Amino acid sequence: MDIELNQVAADQQRVAIFKALAEPNRLRIIRVLYHEHREMTCSEVGAQLQISKSTVSYHFKALRLVGLTNTRQVAQTKYLSLQLATFDRYLPGFLATL
């Protein structure tokens, strides 16, 4: 029974992740972070993708809520990075395709 419940929870997490990744700007954000291999600010990501800081922040919240990214705040600046463990667990090999 526990194995079945764990599988249901894992499937629900996968559904949430796929919903988050179904937005093109979110995929672009993931790609930038993956290729930069470092924390980046919303402004840096926005400049690379030519989208506003507020748009990046909005999408980052969605990505963070499903566990794909981390956000670290220092004063007024938010630093964004990939949560690699989530990709390894639910989407192994995905980042290498970007």
N, C-alpha and C positions, 0 to 999 in steps of 0.2 A: 504493500500500500504506500509506504514512504517513497519508494522508487517511482511509483506512478505519480504521486504529488510533486516530486522533484521534477519529473519530466514535464508535467503540466506547467509548472512555474517557469521552467526553462523555455518552453514553447511560447508562453506569454511574453517573456523577455525578448525573444526573437521577433515576434510580431511587432512589438514596440520599436525595436531597432530598425526593422525594415520600413516601418511607417516614417520614422525620422529620416532615414536615408532616401526616401522617395522624393525629397525636395532637392532640385538640382544645386541650389546654392550651398546646401549642407554638404553634399558630396564634394563640391569645390573647396569648401573650408577644410574638410578632412584631408583632401589631396594636398593643399598648401601646408598644413601642419605636418603631414607625413614626410613631404619632401624637404621641409626645413629642418626637421629633427631637433626642434627646440620649442620652448615656450614663446608665444607671440602675443602681442596685445591686439585688442579688437581693431585698433587703428591700423596696425601693420597688415593684418589679414584683409581689412577693408581696402587698403591701398593696393594690395596685390590683385584683388579681385574686382576692383573698381565698384565697390558697393559701400554704402554708408556704414559708419561705426554702429549706429543703432540697429541696422539690419543684421550686421554680424552678431551683435549682442543678442538679438532676438533668436537667431538660429542657434547660437551657442547654448542658450538656455535649453532648447529642445534636445540638442545633442547631449548636454550634461544630464538631463533628466533620465535619459535611457542608458547612461553610464559610458558613453563613447568618448567623453572629454572630461578634463579637469579644469577648474577655474580657481586661480589663486589671486587674491586681491591684496594689493599693497597700496595703501592710501586710496586714491581715486582710480588707480590703474588696475585693470584685470588682465592677468596673464593666462593664456589658454594653451592647453596641451592635450595630446591624445591619451586616453586611458587604454594602454596597450593590452592589459589583461583582459578587458572585455572583448576586444577584437580577437585575441588568441582563443578565448573560450567559445564565443558564438560565431565568429566569422574568420576562422583560421585561413590564412593565405589571402584574404581580401585586400589588405593594404598593398601587397606586392603587385596587385593588378592596376593600381592607380597611376 
